[in-house]
């Protein structure tokens, strides 16, 4: 418990690191080929006579095939332009499971304008599994794993470390799933975010960890869905130790909508735990934050902001903030549990949240548009705003000194929530309600 994770997240992180070295059986059925640091590209790619370079192996793949990469370090850039098939089979490029597979960018300079060390451009039906990408340099947009203009892509149990731009970046793509990945030291001097989803439709970022900011001054937020991304899920991730905010949704100048952010843990970040904004006139709509936990961040637990490009509108329509726990956020000068700061933000709902011990206030509602609702929140500490049917008092966390923010049976949060639009499970995946009513906060006391 050195970093203070709840037990649930210790299990997730353990699975992540085990998964990176042994991702399991190949996905599609069909013929498998092999790459080894001891191989030769003149071989036939069989288990006993493998190829030597990943790029050569990738170039031989066709629909239904699997490329299994044996343990070792491969210092090369790999560019993938493959197209699997939903009918004849996708293409899988994966660790063989006999140890770590490292794709190293040491000594390789990527193009100044755009590119990934593991680069998937114009691909379809491709799975990348169990590969580690390290030490990516070049321009401000040199990415560890880049998915660009592709569809039906899965990035599973992969690790990135020390990348100039994003560890994993997804741009202008559809049906992309990032699952059980680990991203560290991303945006080390470059732009974008540690995991970026931009201009993409039908996406998910799940059960992944993002940590240890790279120290860049022009990028570095944890997970960001932005710039026209729609129909997405960001759930069950752990984000910590960044130089910027944890999880962000921003429309920029395109309609961005229908995104659910739930069951995520964000802590010890230099900025907000969670934020939503419309930085450059694009409408942000139908965004849900629920069952999330944010603590010990230097900004707010969650902000609905009005920042961005000057001289343009910042329209938001429909953000629900329900059954979250925001505790101990802020620094000496500023820090609230929830802060609503956008007069163009319509139809904002703030309900069933625990707002406790945040530095300068628990609930700030300084600017909002029409249709604003705030009710059944538990307020613990000074607050500029309370809303309707609030509960005030100590939430009686199970063990706040150990960062365990489950609630005790005697907590004033028990059975005091509003069931309207409340999730039917809590952050642990356990059912709501457990007692005679819905509890307040991300955890339901299980009676």
C-alpha positions in Angstrom: 0.0 0.0 0.0 3.0 2.3 -0.4 1.3 4.5 -3.0 -2.1 4.3 -1.2 -4.0 2.4 -3.8 -7.4 0.8 -2.9 -7.0 -3.0 -3.1 -9.0 -3.1 -6.3 -6.4 -1.0 -8.1 -3.5 -3.0 -6.8 -5.0 -6.0 -8.5 -5.5 -4.1 -11.7 -1.9 -2.8 -11.8 -0.6 -6.3 -11.0 -2.6 -7.7 -13.9 -1.3 -4.9 -16.2 2.4 -5.7 -15.6 1.9 -9.5 -15.8 -0.1 -9.0 -19.0 2.7 -7.1 -20.7 5.0 -10.1 -20.6 2.4 -12.8 -21.2 -0.7 -11.6 -23.0 -2.1 -15.0 -23.6 -3.2 -16.9 -26.7 -3.2 -15.2 -30.1 -6.6 -13.8 -31.1 -7.4 -14.9 -34.6 -7.1 -18.5 -35.7 -4.8 -19.3 -38.6 -1.1 -19.5 -39.2 1.5 -18.1 -36.8 4.9 -16.7 -37.7 7.8 -15.7 -35.4 10.4 -13.0 -35.0 13.5 -13.4 -32.8 16.6 -11.3 -32.1 18.5 -14.5 -33.1 16.6 -15.0 -36.3 17.3 -14.1 -39.9 15.0 -12.3 -42.4 15.9 -14.9 -45.0 14.3 -17.6 -42.9 10.8 -18.8 -43.3 9.4 -17.3 -40.1 8.6 -20.6 -38.5 9.1 -21.3 -34.8 12.5 -22.9 -35.3 13.7 -20.6 -38.1 12.2 -17.2 -37.2 12.7 -13.8 -38.9 15.0 -11.2 -37.3 13.2 -7.9 -37.6 9.7 -7.0 -36.6 9.2 -4.8 -39.7 10.0 -7.7 -42.0 7.6 -10.0 -40.2 4.9 -7.3 -40.3 5.3 -7.0 -44.0 4.6 -10.7 -44.5 1.2 -10.6 -42.6 -2.1 -11.2 -44.3 -5.7 -11.5 -42.9 -6.0 -14.2 -40.3 -2.3 -14.4 -39.5 -0.5 -13.9 -36.2 3.1 -12.6 -35.8 4.6 -13.7 -32.5 7.6 -11.8 -31.3 10.0 -13.6 -29.0 11.5 -11.9 -26.0 14.2 -9.3 -26.6 14.9 -5.7 -27.5 14.3 -4.6 -31.1 15.7 -1.2 -32.0 13.6 -0.2 -35.0 10.6 1.8 -36.1 7.7 -0.4 -37.2 5.2 1.0 -39.6 2.0 -1.0 -40.1 -0.4 -0.5 -43.0 -2.2 -3.9 -42.8 -5.8 -4.7 -43.4 -7.3 -7.7 -41.7 -10.8 -8.8 -42.5 -13.9 -9.3 -40.4 -14.7 -12.3 -42.6 -11.4 -14.0 -43.1 -9.8 -12.9 -39.8 -7.9 -10.0 -38.3 -4.1 -9.7 -37.9 -2.4 -10.0 -34.5 1.1 -8.8 -33.7 2.0 -9.9 -30.2 4.5 -10.9 -27.6 5.3 -14.6 -27.8 4.9 -14.8 -24.0 8.4 -15.9 -23.2 9.5 -12.6 -21.7 9.4 -8.8 -22.4 9.3 -7.6 -26.0 10.8 -4.1 -26.2 10.6 -1.9 -29.2 13.3 0.7 -28.6 13.6 4.1 -30.2 17.2 4.7 -28.9 19.1 6.3 -31.7 16.1 6.6 -33.9 14.7 10.1 -34.7 11.1 10.1 -35.9 9.8 12.7 -38.4 9.6 16.2 -37.0 6.0 16.7 -37.8 4.2 13.4 -37.1 4.8 9.7 -36.5 4.9 6.8 -34.1 7.7 4.3 -33.3 4.9 1.7 -33.6 2.9 3.3 -36.3 -0.5 2.0 -37.5 -1.7 4.2 -40.4 -4.6 3.3 -42.6 -5.1 -0.1 -40.9 -8.1 -2.2 -40.2 -8.8 -5.2 -38.0 -5.4 -5.3 -36.3 -4.5 -6.2 -32.7 -1.3 -5.2 -31.0 -0.7 -7.2 -27.7 2.0 -7.3 -25.0 4.6 -5.0 -26.6 6.7 -2.4 -24.8 7.7 0.8 -26.6 10.5 2.9 -25.1 12.6 6.0 -25.7 10.8 7.8 -28.5 12.4 11.1 -29.7 12.0 13.4 -32.6 9.4 16.2 -33.0 6.6 17.5 -30.7 4.3 14.8 -32.1 6.6 11.8 -31.9 4.4 9.1 -30.3 5.0 5.7 -28.8 2.1 3.9 -30.4 0.2 5.9 -33.0 -3.1 4.9 -34.6 -4.0 7.2 -37.4 -6.9 6.9 -39.9 -7.6 3.3 -38.9 -10.5 1.2 -37.7 -11.2 -1.9 -35.6 -7.9 -1.6 -33.8 -7.1 -3.1 -30.4 -4.1 -2.1 -28.2 -3.9 -4.7 -25.4 -1.5 -5.0 -22.5 1.1 -2.8 -24.0 3.5 -0.5 -22.2 5.1 2.8 -23.2 7.8 4.7 -21.4 9.6 8.0 -22.2 8.0 9.3 -25.3 8.3 12.8 -26.7 4.5 13.1 -27.3 1.7 10.7 -26.4 2.5 7.2 -25.2 -0.6 6.1 -27.1 -2.3 8.4 -29.6 -5.4 7.7 -31.6 -6.4 10.2 -34.4 -9.3 10.1 -36.9 -10.0 6.5 -36.3 -13.1 4.4 -35.5 -13.7 1.4 -33.2 -10.4 1.6 -31.3 -10.0 -0.2 -27.9 -7.1 0.5 -25.5 -7.2 -2.0 -22.7 -4.9 -3.0 -19.8 -2.0 -0.7 -21.0 0.6 1.1 -19.0 1.8 4.6 -20.0 4.6 6.4 -18.2 6.9 9.4 -18.8 4.8 10.5 -21.8 4.8 14.0 -23.4 8.4 14.4 -22.4 8.9 17.7 -24.0 6.3 17.3 -26.7 2.6 18.1 -27.3 -0.7 16.2 -26.8 -1.6 14.0 -23.8 -0.3 10.7 -22.3 -3.2 8.9 -24.0 -4.9 11.0 -26.7 -8.2 10.2 -28.5 -8.8 12.8 -31.1 -11.4 13.0 -33.9 -12.3 9.3 -33.3 -15.6 7.5 -33.0 -16.5 4.4 -30.9 -13.5 4.1 -28.7 -12.6 2.8 -25.2 -9.8 3.3 -22.8 -10.1 0.8 -20.0 -8.2 -0.8 -17.1 -5.0 1.1 -17.9 -2.5 3.1 -15.8 -1.0 6.5 -16.7 1.7 7.9 -14.5 4.9 9.8 -14.0 4.6 12.9 -16.1 7.4 13.7 -18.5 7.9 17.3 -17.4 6.7 18.9 -20.7 5.2 22.4 -20.7 3.1 22.1 -23.8 1.3 18.8 -23.1 1.0 16.0 -20.6 -2.6 15.6 -19.4 -3.4 12.0 -18.6 -6.2 10.7 -20.8 -7.9 13.1 -23.2 -10.9 12.6 -25.5 -11.1 15.6 -27.7 -11.6 17.4 -31.0 -14.7 15.6 -32.4 -14.4 12.3 -30.6 -17.8 10.6 -29.9 -19.3 7.5 -28.5 -16.6 6.5 -26.1 -15.9 5.0 -22.7 -13.0 5.9 -20.3 -13.3 3.6 -17.4 -11.5 1.7 -14.6 -8.2 3.5 -15.2 -5.6 4.7 -12.6 -3.9 8.1 -13.2 -1.3 9.5 -10.9 1.9 11.6 -10.6 1.4 13.8 -13.6 2.5 17.4 -14.2 -1.0 18.2 -15.6 -4.6 17.2 -14.9 -5.7 13.6 -14.9 -8.7 12.9 -17.3 -10.0 15.5 -19.7 -12.8 15.8 -22.3 -12.6 18.8 -24.7 -14.5 19.5 -27.8 -12.1 22.0 -29.2 -13.8 23.2 -32.5 -15.8 20.1 -33.3 -19.0 18.6 -31.9 -17.8 16.1 -29.3 -20.4 14.0 -27.5 -21.7 10.8 -25.9 -18.7 10.0 -23.7 -18.9 8.1 -20.3 -16.1 8.5 -17.8 -16.6 6.2 -14.8 -14.8 4.1 -12.2 -11.5 5.9 -12.6 -9.0 6.8 -9.9 -6.9 10.0 -10.2 -4.6 11.2 -7.5 -1.4 13.3 -6.9 -1.6 15.2 -10.2 -0.6 18.8 -10.7 -4.0 20.1 -11.8 -7.6 18.9 -11.7 -8.6 15.3 -11.3 -11.2 15.6 -14.1 -12.2 18.4 -16.4 -14.6 19.2 -19.2 -14.4 22.1 -21.6 -15.2 23.4 -25.0 -12.0 25.3 -25.8 -12.8 26.6 -29.4 -16.5 26.8 -30.1 -17.2 23.1 -30.7 -20.2 21.9 -28.7 -19.5 19.4 -25.9 -22.6 17.4 -25.1 -23.9 14.2 -23.4 -20.9 13.6 -21.1 -21.2 11.5 -18.0 -18.9 11.4 -15.0 -19.9 8.8 -12.4 -18.3 6.5 -9.8 -15.0 8.3 -10.0 -12.5 9.0 -7.2 -10.1 11.9 -7.1 -7.9 12.9 -4.2 -4.7 14.9 -3.5 -4.6 16.7 -6.8 -3.5 20.3 -6.8 -6.6 21.6 -8.7 -10.2 20.8 -8.3 -11.7 17.3 -8.1 -13.7 18.1 -11.3 -14.1 21.3 -13.3 -16.6 22.3 -16.0 -14.5 25.1 -17.4 -14.7 28.1 -19.8 -11.1 28.3 -20.7 -9.7 28.1 -24.3 -9.3 30.2 -27.3 -10.1 33.9 -26.8 -12.9 35.5 -28.7 -14.9 32.4 -29.3 -17.8 30.6 -27.6 -17.4 27.7 -25.2 -20.7 25.8 -25.5 -21.5 22.8 -23.3 -24.9 21.1 -23.2 -25.4 18.1 -20.9 -22.8 17.1 -18.4 -23.8 14.8 -15.5 -21.6 14.5 -12.4 -23.2 11.8 -10.3 -22.0 9.5 -7.4 -18.3 10.6 -7.4 -16.0 11.2 -4.4 -13.7 14.2 -4.5 -11.6 14.6 -1.4 -8.5 16.5 -0.3 -7.9 18.3 -3.6 -6.4 21.7 -4.0 -3.5 23.7 -2.8 -3.2 26.8 -0.6 -4.6 29.3 -3.2 -7.3 27.2 -4.8 -9.1 23.8 -4.9 -12.7 22.7 -4.8 -14.4 19.3 -5.0 -16.6 20.4 -7.9 -16.3 23.8 -9.7 -18.8 24.9 -12.4 -17.2 27.9 -14.1 -18.9 28.3 -17.6 -21.9 30.5 -18.2 -22.4 28.8 -21.5 -22.7 25.3 -19.9 -26.4 24.2 -20.0 -28.0 21.2 -18.4 -25.4 20.5 -15.9 -26.3 18.0 -13.1 -24.3 17.6 -9.9 -25.8 14.9 -7.8 -24.9 12.3 -5.1 -21.2 13.4 -4.8 -19.1 13.4 -1.7 -17.1 16.7 -1.5 -14.8 16.5 1.5 -11.8 18.3 2.8 -10.9 20.1 -0.4 -8.7 23.1 0.2 -10.7 26.3 -0.4 -14.2 25.0 -0.8 -16.3 21.9 -1.6 -18.7 23.2 -4.2 -18.2 26.3 -6.4 -21.0 27.2 -8.8 -19.9 30.6 -10.0 -21.1 30.4 -13.6 -23.6 28.2 -15.5 -26.3 28.4 -18.1 -29.8 27.1 -18.1 -31.0 23.8 -16.7 -28.5 23.6 -13.8 -29.4 21.0 -11.1 -27.4 20.3 -7.9 -28.9 18.0 -5.2 -28.1 15.4 -2.6 -24.4 16.1 -2.3 -22.5 15.5 0.9 -20.6 18.7 1.9 -17.8 18.3 4.4 -16.0 21.6 5.0 -16.4 25.2 3.9 -18.4 25.7 0.7 -19.6 28.6 -1.4 -22.5 26.6 -2.7 -24.6 23.6 -1.4 -27.4 22.9 -3.8 -30.7 21.3 -2.8 -31.3 18.5 -0.3 -27.6 18.4 0.7 -26.1 16.5 3.6 -23.5 18.2 5.7 -20.9 16.4 7.9 -18.0 14.0 8.1 -18.6 11.2 5.5 -16.8 8.7 7.9 -14.5 7.1 5.4 -13.2 3.7 6.2 -9.5 4.6 6.4 -8.7 8.0 4.9 -5.1 7.8 6.2 -4.7 4.8 3.9 -6.6 6.5 1.0 -9.5 4.1 1.5 -12.6 6.1 0.8 -15.3 3.5 1.2 -17.9 4.7 3.7 -18.7 3.2 7.1 -22.2 1.9 8.0 -22.8 5.0 10.1 -21.8 7.5 7.4 -24.4 10.2 6.7 -24.0 9.3 3.0 -25.8 6.0 3.5 -29.2 5.8 1.9 -29.3 9.6 1.4 -28.7 9.8 -2.4 -31.2 10.5 -5.2 -31.9 7.5 -7.4 -32.7 9.7 -10.5 -30.0 8.9 -13.1 -27.8 7.2 -10.5 -25.7 4.3 -11.7 -26.9 0.8 -10.7 -23.5 -0.3 -9.5 -20.7 1.5 -7.6 -16.9 1.9 -8.3 -16.3 -1.7 -7.2 -19.0 -3.0 -9.5 -21.2 -3.8 -6.6 -25.0 -3.2 -6.8 -26.8 0.0 -5.9 -28.8 0.4 -3.8 -27.7 -2.0 -1.1 -29.9 -0.6 1.7 -33.2 1.2 1.6 -31.8 3.9 -0.7 -28.9 5.0 -2.9 -25.8 6.1 -1.1 -23.8 9.3 -1.9 -20.3 8.9 -3.3 -18.5 6.5 -5.5 -18.8 3.5 -3.1 -22.1 2.0 -1.9 -22.0 0.6 1.6 -22.9 -3.0 1.1 -25.4 -4.0 3.8 
